[in-house]
Amino acid sequence: MASSLSQTVLLSILLFLSLHQACAEMTHLHFYFHVTDVQANATDYGTIIAMDEALREGLDENSTLIGRVQGLQAAVGKDGSLETMFNFLFLNEQYNGSTLAIYGRAPLETTIERPVIGGTGKFRMSQGYSLAKPAILSATRLVYELDVYVWHLELKDD
């Protein structure tokens, strides 16, 4: 009896996941993450920083604002690597009010790959990944170029 119940639950989960992939829409987002106060974002081991930074259309600090990166980062590696917990809050017309939750390890001065673990609004039931490449790294300016690939369901609000 328990085996039959386990098989039914397992088949239901597999069916749900198959339908999710079949119905999901894939969106590729491309933007730039601008850090405005580089000195405040220390990478000393054990440091925890709260962030609220700009997502922009381009490298220029005056380019169109797409949204905000809000969250936490902690210096967890003695090599300077960070653990990041970010919500990307979109303010542009197409995704206004929607968010993506991105979590993961961020080694410095290299391409950073992190999973997209969820979202809200247009990005409900999201899953995917992000790639962040350093575009500008200096003592006064830090900008990452981001490509985010996310699968999500287009759900209608009631």
trRosetta pair geometry for C-beta under 8 A, 3 or more apart (Angstrom, degrees):
i j d omega theta_ij theta_ji phi_ij phi_ji
1 4 5.8 -55 -152 33 30 111
1 5 6.6 28 152 -15 64 106
2 5 5.6 -55 -149 38 34 112
2 6 6.2 38 152 -21 67 106
3 6 5.6 -52 -147 36 31 113
3 7 6.4 31 154 -19 64 105
4 7 5.8 -53 -148 35 30 111
4 8 6.5 32 152 -20 63 106
5 8 5.7 -54 -149 35 32 112
5 9 6.4 30 154 -17 65 105
6 9 5.8 -55 -148 38 30 110
6 10 6.2 30 154 -18 65 109
7 10 5.6 -55 -144 39 30 112
7 11 6.2 30 157 -17 65 107
8 11 5.9 -55 -145 38 28 109
8 12 6.3 31 154 -21 62 107
9 12 5.7 -55 -150 35 30 114
9 13 6.5 30 154 -18 65 105
10 13 5.8 -55 -150 35 31 111
10 14 6.4 28 154 -16 65 107
11 14 5.7 -55 -144 40 33 111
11 15 6.2 36 155 -21 66 106
12 15 5.7 -54 -147 36 29 112
12 16 6.4 31 154 -19 63 105
13 16 5.7 -53 -149 35 31 112
13 17 6.4 27 155 -15 65 107
14 17 5.8 -55 -145 39 31 109
14 18 6.2 33 155 -20 65 107
15 18 5.7 -55 -146 36 30 112
15 19 6.3 27 156 -16 65 107
16 19 5.9 -59 -148 39 28 108
16 20 6.2 33 153 -24 65 106
17 20 5.5 -49 -145 32 32 116
17 21 6.5 29 157 -15 64 103
18 21 6.0 -56 -151 37 30 106
18 22 6.2 25 153 -16 65 111
19 22 5.6 -58 -142 41 32 110
19 23 5.8 12 164 -4 69 115
20 23 6.4 -69 -139 48 21 96
20 24 5.7 35 160 -45 63 111
20 125 6.9 -128 -144 160 115 131
20 153 7.0 -80 -144 -59 75 116
21 24 5.7 -44 -134 16 25 119
21 151 7.3 -3 -123 172 59 153
23 153 6.1 26 117 -117 107 98
24 125 7.8 -126 -107 112 103 111
24 151 4.1 39 154 176 138 102
24 152 6.3 125 -155 52 92 13
24 153 5.8 -71 -106 -70 65 66
25 151 7.1 159 75 -151 34 58
25 152 6.1 -34 60 67 84 68
25 153 7.2 121 11 -115 86 24
25 154 5.8 42 -3 -30 136 101
26 128 8.0 132 -138 -101 80 125
26 149 6.8 -5 -170 -172 101 86
26 150 7.2 158 -151 84 55 37
26 151 5.2 -28 -94 -94 71 75
27 123 7.9 -98 43 -100 141 92
27 149 7.7 169 85 -150 46 42
27 150 5.4 -18 60 64 91 88
27 151 7.9 162 17 -89 70 28
27 152 6.8 -20 9 24 114 109
28 147 6.8 -16 -169 -168 94 90
28 148 7.2 154 -157 80 45 52
28 149 5.5 -11 -104 -101 75 73
29 146 7.4 -6 109 117 93 102
29 147 7.3 155 81 -157 55 41
29 148 4.3 -7 57 57 104 104
29 150 7.1 10 0 10 109 111
30 145 7.8 -3 -167 -179 84 88
30 146 7.1 172 -146 91 41 62
30 147 5.5 -6 -101 -104 79 71
30 148 7.8 -163 -69 22 37 71
31 55 5.1 41 134 177 142 97
31 56 6.5 158 -176 76 97 31
31 57 6.3 -62 -128 -105 86 30
31 66 5.1 -89 -126 34 147 159
31 67 7.9 50 143 32 171 96
31 146 5.6 -12 67 60 68 104
32 55 7.1 147 74 -161 44 53
32 56 5.0 -32 67 67 98 84
32 57 7.2 0 20 90 98 16
32 58 6.1 2 5 141 137 13
32 59 5.8 177 -105 -85 165 42
32 63 7.3 65 43 64 129 141
32 135 6.6 -50 -132 25 111 154
32 143 5.5 2 -180 -175 113 106
32 144 6.9 161 -157 81 61 45
32 145 5.7 -32 -103 -102 80 55
32 146 6.9 167 -99 14 24 85
33 53 6.5 62 -176 111 81 125
33 54 7.6 156 -154 90 42 53
33 55 6.0 -22 -97 -104 62 70
33 69 5.7 33 -139 -29 108 148
33 132 6.7 -21 22 -134 135 121
33 143 6.9 156 78 -157 53 53
33 144 4.4 -6 54 57 107 98
33 146 5.6 69 -21 -28 105 124
34 53 6.1 -162 83 171 59 104
34 54 4.5 -9 55 70 110 103
34 55 7.7 180 15 -91 81 19
34 56 5.6 29 -15 3 122 119
34 61 6.0 125 -145 -116 151 79
34 142 7.7 131 -162 87 43 61
34 143 5.3 -10 -104 -107 65 89
35 38 6.0 93 116 -84 113 68
35 41 6.0 -32 -175 -15 137 157
35 51 7.8 -56 -121 -142 92 123
35 53 5.4 -36 -104 -130 52 150
35 141 7.9 140 71 -169 80 42
35 142 4.0 -10 51 75 120 110
35 143 7.2 -150 19 -73 75 43
36 53 6.3 -177 -1 -128 89 90
36 54 7.1 76 -44 6 109 104
37 40 4.1 17 128 19 117 120
37 41 6.7 134 97 -19 73 90
38 41 5.9 -67 -155 37 35 107
38 138 7.7 -93 -82 87 171 61
38 139 6.7 154 105 165 147 35
38 140 6.0 -176 24 -149 138 18
38 141 6.7 -90 -43 -50 135 11
38 142 5.1 133 -101 -13 105 112
39 42 7.6 9 170 -64 46 78
40 49 6.9 125 139 -138 82 123
41 49 5.5 76 -124 -158 63 173
41 51 7.5 38 -101 -92 111 110
41 73 7.4 27 -152 67 99 134
41 142 7.3 -82 58 31 148 158
42 47 4.8 -113 91 -161 103 172
42 49 7.1 159 40 -61 68 124
42 75 7.1 -63 116 -32 74 141
43 47 6.8 -151 -137 48 11 132
43 75 4.8 138 -165 -105 51 127
43 80 4.6 38 149 -153 133 87
43 82 6.8 -88 -125 -65 95 100
43 108 6.8 10 -128 -64 161 142
44 47 4.8 90 64 -30 80 122
44 75 5.9 139 79 67 32 164
45 75 5.3 -128 -109 123 27 112
45 76 7.7 60 -145 -147 72 9
45 77 7.5 -108 -109 93 93 26
45 78 5.4 1 -88 -104 137 60
46 74 7.7 -33 -164 -174 21 94
46 75 6.2 -24 28 75 27 97
47 74 7.0 175 90 -150 48 55
47 75 4.5 41 45 15 87 119
48 72 6.4 -10 -171 -168 94 110
48 73 7.5 170 -151 88 51 42
48 74 4.7 -14 -102 -102 77 90
48 75 7.9 -125 -65 16 41 71
49 72 6.9 150 80 -155 49 59
49 73 5.2 -11 59 60 99 87
49 74 7.5 178 19 -81 67 42
50 71 7.6 -155 -150 116 58 24
50 72 5.8 -33 -101 -97 57 74
51 69 6.1 -19 125 112 120 94
51 70 6.6 -173 96 -136 71 33
51 71 5.7 -8 55 61 100 60
51 72 7.0 170 12 -92 87 22
51 73 6.4 38 -21 -1 127 102
51 86 7.4 -31 71 -108 127 96
52 68 5.9 -6 -168 -178 74 123
52 69 7.4 173 -143 82 27 54
52 70 5.0 16 -106 -105 74 84
53 68 6.8 143 73 -161 34 70
53 69 4.7 -14 61 54 90 102
54 61 7.9 97 69 -150 151 72
54 65 6.0 -84 -152 -125 109 94
54 67 8.0 142 -162 88 50 39
54 68 6.5 -46 -105 -109 37 61
54 69 7.6 -15 59 12 11 88
55 65 7.3 90 74 -166 60 62
55 66 4.6 -73 113 70 99 100
55 67 4.2 3 49 63 127 78
55 68 6.4 -127 5 -63 93 11
55 69 6.0 113 -51 -37 95 87
55 88 6.3 63 -56 -153 151 100
55 90 7.7 -57 70 -103 145 60
55 146 7.8 -52 -137 37 102 139
56 60 7.6 -123 142 75 144 57
56 61 7.3 -164 -36 -135 171 32
56 63 4.5 105 167 79 117 102
56 64 6.5 141 -160 77 75 45
56 65 5.9 -48 -103 -102 75 45
56 66 6.2 158 -120 5 17 92
57 63 4.6 -131 61 153 87 115
57 64 4.1 35 -4 57 130 97
57 65 7.9 -68 -12 -31 86 10
57 66 5.8 129 -59 -46 68 108
58 63 3.5 -174 45 -107 94 163
58 64 7.4 77 6 28 90 75
59 63 7.1 92 50 -16 33 142
59 135 5.9 -133 -112 144 107 142
59 136 6.9 113 -159 -26 105 120
59 143 6.0 97 -143 139 72 158
59 145 7.8 -30 -81 -79 89 97
60 63 4.4 117 68 -37 89 96
64 92 7.6 61 148 -100 115 113
65 91 6.4 -11 128 72 101 130
65 92 7.8 -173 109 -68 59 83
66 90 6.5 -44 155 -138 80 77
66 91 6.8 137 147 49 29 81
66 92 4.9 -27 -145 -35 63 121
67 88 5.9 73 109 173 142 78
67 89 5.1 -177 -175 92 109 53
67 90 4.2 -68 -80 -110 137 37
67 91 4.8 157 -101 5 59 81
67 92 6.6 -73 -47 -8 85 85
67 95 7.7 -41 -63 89 132 114
68 88 7.7 169 85 -155 43 46
68 89 4.7 -6 57 58 90 106
68 91 6.9 62 -11 -26 85 119
69 86 5.3 -23 -167 -159 95 124
69 87 7.6 154 -156 77 47 45
69 88 5.8 -21 -102 -102 70 68
69 89 7.8 -175 -83 20 21 77
70 86 7.1 130 70 -156 35 69
70 87 5.2 -23 68 62 88 95
70 89 5.9 21 9 -7 115 119
71 84 6.8 72 114 180 133 78
71 85 4.9 -157 -176 101 119 63
71 86 3.8 -140 18 -106 154 46
71 87 5.6 148 -62 10 105 67
72 84 7.4 174 94 -150 53 47
72 85 4.9 10 55 54 89 103
72 86 8.0 -151 38 -71 43 54
73 82 4.7 2 -177 -179 110 129
73 83 6.8 161 -156 78 58 47
73 84 4.7 -13 -105 -103 91 76
73 85 7.5 -175 -77 25 47 63
73 86 7.9 10 -61 -59 90 94
73 106 7.2 -37 -140 34 120 137
74 82 6.6 144 71 -158 37 73
74 83 4.9 -12 58 54 93 98
75 80 6.7 -46 -148 -148 107 41
75 81 7.6 129 -152 81 60 36
75 82 5.8 -46 -95 -100 50 73
76 81 6.5 -49 65 95 79 85
76 82 6.7 101 15 -148 86 26
76 83 4.5 43 -10 -17 138 109
76 105 7.7 -94 60 -120 128 90
77 80 6.4 -31 87 48 97 26
77 81 3.4 34 28 44 138 98
77 82 7.6 -84 20 -38 97 26
77 105 7.8 66 -32 -154 125 111
77 107 7.6 -12 41 -104 159 73
79 107 7.4 -12 107 -135 122 92
79 108 7.9 -159 130 25 85 102
80 108 5.0 -36 118 3 116 137
81 105 6.0 10 165 -175 124 98
81 106 6.4 165 -167 82 75 48
81 107 4.6 -36 -109 -101 108 58
81 108 6.5 -140 -93 -12 51 79
82 105 7.2 149 83 -161 47 51
82 106 4.3 -17 64 61 97 105
82 108 7.4 85 -7 -59 96 86
83 104 7.5 -127 -149 138 61 20
83 105 5.9 -33 -101 -99 63 60
83 106 7.4 175 -89 16 14 84
84 102 7.2 -6 115 113 111 91
84 103 6.9 -173 95 -144 66 39
84 104 6.3 -9 55 63 90 52
84 105 7.6 142 15 -114 82 10
84 106 5.1 46 -15 -18 121 126
84 114 6.8 -54 67 -106 116 159
85 103 5.3 12 -112 -114 66 87
86 101 7.4 161 89 -153 52 46
86 102 4.8 -13 66 63 100 94
86 103 7.4 -173 28 -75 64 47
87 99 4.9 -12 -174 -168 102 126
87 100 7.2 155 -157 75 53 42
87 101 5.6 -23 -101 -97 73 67
87 102 7.8 164 -91 21 24 73
88 99 6.2 150 74 -157 53 64
88 100 4.5 -2 48 52 109 94
88 102 6.5 43 -19 -2 105 116
88 148 7.7 -99 20 -71 168 165
89 97 7.8 -25 -167 -141 85 24
89 98 8.0 160 -151 87 47 39
89 99 5.3 -21 -97 -100 59 94
90 94 7.8 -67 161 79 137 75
90 95 3.7 -12 121 105 159 110
90 96 6.3 -115 115 -91 90 22
90 97 7.1 -36 74 36 81 23
90 98 5.0 0 40 63 121 83
90 99 7.0 -163 5 -83 81 39
90 100 8.0 61 -31 -5 105 91
90 121 7.8 -129 48 74 113 149
90 122 8.0 -40 53 38 148 119
91 96 6.1 30 -161 -123 29 74
92 95 6.0 42 66 42 90 82
92 96 6.4 -129 82 -66 33 74
93 96 6.0 -15 -134 -36 22 115
94 122 7.8 -3 144 -38 72 172
95 98 4.3 -81 179 41 89 125
95 121 6.9 111 -173 114 73 133
95 122 5.1 -105 -129 37 80 141
95 123 7.4 33 -151 -28 119 104
96 121 8.0 -142 89 -167 43 156
97 120 7.9 -83 140 111 76 107
97 121 5.2 149 105 -90 84 148
98 119 6.6 20 176 173 94 109
98 120 6.0 -173 -149 90 56 67
98 121 3.1 -127 -97 79 76 132
98 122 4.3 -47 -88 30 153 88
98 123 5.1 112 177 7 119 97
99 119 5.7 -174 93 -151 60 68
99 120 4.7 30 40 36 94 100
99 121 6.7 106 9 16 60 109
99 123 6.8 -123 77 57 37 127
100 116 5.5 -45 -175 -143 112 113
100 118 7.7 160 -157 92 49 44
100 119 4.6 -21 -104 -99 55 108
100 123 5.4 -63 -80 143 80 167
100 126 6.1 -79 -125 102 85 169
100 148 6.8 76 129 -178 171 152
100 150 6.4 -100 -121 -90 132 157
101 116 7.0 114 74 -165 55 63
101 117 5.1 -63 101 65 105 86
101 118 4.5 10 38 61 123 86
101 119 6.3 -154 7 -73 78 50
101 126 7.8 152 34 70 79 122
102 114 5.2 80 177 113 99 125
102 115 7.2 174 -145 92 64 41
102 116 5.6 -38 -93 -101 79 61
102 117 7.1 146 -108 10 26 84
102 130 5.5 -5 -131 7 138 141
102 148 7.8 -93 -81 -119 134 121
103 114 6.5 -173 82 -180 28 114
103 115 6.5 -20 60 68 77 87
103 117 5.4 -5 18 -3 113 136
104 112 7.7 150 101 170 115 99
104 113 7.5 -69 131 110 157 50
104 114 3.3 -174 43 -131 136 95
104 115 5.9 126 -55 21 128 72
105 112 7.9 -146 107 -152 57 98
105 114 7.4 179 46 -97 44 94
106 112 4.7 7 -133 -135 78 142
106 114 7.1 -24 -73 -58 84 125
106 132 7.5 -13 -130 62 110 135
107 110 5.3 -3 99 45 108 120
107 112 6.6 -180 45 -99 64 87
109 134 6.2 -21 -128 -16 43 154
109 137 6.7 60 -103 -123 82 171
110 134 7.7 41 4 -5 10 111
111 131 5.9 -8 -177 -169 109 94
111 132 6.9 156 -159 77 57 46
111 133 5.0 -20 -105 -94 85 79
112 130 7.9 1 105 107 86 91
112 131 7.2 149 76 -157 51 43
112 132 4.3 -13 56 57 104 101
112 133 7.9 -168 20 -70 71 34
112 144 7.6 -28 31 -148 120 143
113 129 6.1 1 -170 179 91 120
113 130 7.2 165 -149 82 46 51
113 131 5.6 -12 -97 -100 74 71
114 129 6.9 160 84 -157 36 72
114 130 5.2 -13 61 56 85 99
114 132 7.5 11 9 0 107 110
115 127 7.6 -25 -176 -161 101 73
115 128 7.4 150 -163 88 62 37
115 129 5.5 -49 -111 -102 48 73
115 130 7.8 124 -153 14 3 79
116 119 7.1 1 172 -45 111 107
116 126 5.5 -67 141 139 118 115
116 127 6.1 149 89 -162 91 26
116 128 4.0 9 40 62 128 82
116 129 6.1 -128 0 -67 86 19
116 130 6.1 101 -54 -30 92 94
116 148 6.6 87 -64 -164 132 104
116 150 5.1 -51 84 -104 169 102
117 126 7.8 64 94 94 18 91
117 127 7.2 18 -126 -115 28 68
118 123 8.0 110 152 130 44 101
118 125 7.7 -38 -138 -119 70 16
118 126 5.6 114 -163 56 21 90
118 127 7.7 8 -73 -74 41 61
119 122 7.8 -50 142 81 129 55
119 123 2.9 -62 142 119 150 109
119 124 6.2 -118 92 -72 86 20
119 125 7.5 -49 53 40 88 25
119 126 3.6 51 7 2 117 134
119 150 7.1 62 -32 -174 148 144
119 152 6.2 -44 57 -107 139 133
120 123 6.4 26 49 67 28 86
120 124 6.3 30 -139 -81 30 71
121 124 6.8 -174 62 -41 20 84
122 152 7.1 81 139 115 61 150
122 154 7.4 -11 -154 -116 70 71
123 126 4.4 1 171 -55 92 132
123 150 6.3 -11 -139 143 112 147
123 152 4.7 -104 -145 -105 52 159
124 152 6.3 113 60 -170 45 107
124 153 6.1 -55 88 63 92 89
124 155 5.2 -40 62 21 144 127
125 152 6.0 132 76 -148 72 67
125 153 4.8 16 60 16 131 108
125 155 7.5 98 8 -28 116 126
126 150 5.0 -14 -157 -173 113 116
126 151 6.9 143 -150 75 57 48
126 152 4.4 -21 -91 -87 76 103
127 150 7.2 152 78 -152 26 70
127 151 5.6 -19 64 59 78 97
127 152 7.9 158 19 -75 54 62
128 148 6.7 81 116 174 133 77
128 149 4.9 -157 -170 102 119 61
128 150 3.6 -126 7 -104 156 50
128 151 5.5 153 -68 8 99 69
129 148 7.6 -163 102 -147 37 56
129 149 5.8 5 57 56 73 96
130 146 6.0 -15 -171 -162 110 104
130 147 7.0 161 -156 85 60 47
130 148 4.5 -18 -105 -104 91 80
130 149 7.6 179 -85 22 42 62
131 146 7.0 151 80 -151 51 53
131 147 4.8 -3 55 57 101 96
131 148 7.8 -165 24 -75 61 41
132 144 4.3 8 -174 171 104 134
132 145 7.1 152 -155 74 53 44
132 146 5.0 -16 -100 -97 77 81
133 144 6.5 146 68 -162 34 77
133 145 4.9 -19 61 59 93 98
133 146 8.0 -178 21 -77 66 35
134 137 4.9 1 -176 -44 132 116
134 142 7.9 -63 -138 -157 94 77
134 143 7.8 102 -163 81 56 53
134 144 6.0 -50 -99 -105 41 74
134 145 7.9 21 105 15 6 81
135 143 4.7 -54 68 104 107 97
135 144 6.2 144 5 -132 91 18
135 145 4.5 98 -55 -30 120 96
136 141 5.2 -31 133 121 126 109
136 142 6.6 -173 95 -135 81 19
136 143 4.1 41 37 34 103 103
137 142 6.1 32 -116 -118 56 74
138 141 4.9 27 51 48 108 81
138 142 7.4 -147 41 -65 57 57
